[in-house]
Amino acid sequence: MRATTITTTAILWLGGIASTALLIVNAGVTCKGVDKINVNFTPGVTFTKRSSQVFAGGKLGVCQSAEFPGITGGTLIFGGDAKGRCTGPLAGESSSAWVDIRWSDGTRSTASQMSFNVDLASWSFNGVLKGQFEGQTVRANGRATKAGFVIGDECLRREGLTDYPATLDSLVVG
């Protein structure tokens, strides 16, 4: 795991003892916002719990990294097998979730064997990266942009809920 060490000198008087503080900051990246992420379920999610293939993708919004200033954005692709149902969660209990992030500086991060959750109002995932940011944890979350009653109506269709448009509120590495 990469770490950047920043030494800050501060005199702390604790019972007459002076000390120097050492701050360890994980190198990483933070991204806010995205045009949209569209999550697809195949077969669609219904009120009966079953396995589905989950696939999602979108462009990352504004990204910042102190150690890698060339990373200003990127693309995100996410997928896996999951079990779920419309009464919640829509997807979870994954046995093979993965993410592929292509950063704007041409580097790439991937993760497998991740945990993720998709419910009526929000989604999230986390895992440990390979490639750029090797060994660091990636966490992402966002919100559904389709109203809950619309999702419920689609769950009643024979094919179930197949399309789940969403936002990306935050993606953090480190």
Secondary structure, DSSP 8 states (H G I E B T S, - for coil): --EEEEEE-----BTTB---EEEEEE--EEEEEES-EEEEEEEEE-SS-EEEEEEEEEEEEEEE-SS-TT-S-EEEEEEEEEEE-TTS-SBB--SSEEEEEEETTS-EEEEEEEEEEE-SSEEEEEEE-EETTTT-EEEEEEEB-S-HHHHHHHHHSTT-EEEEEE---EEEE-
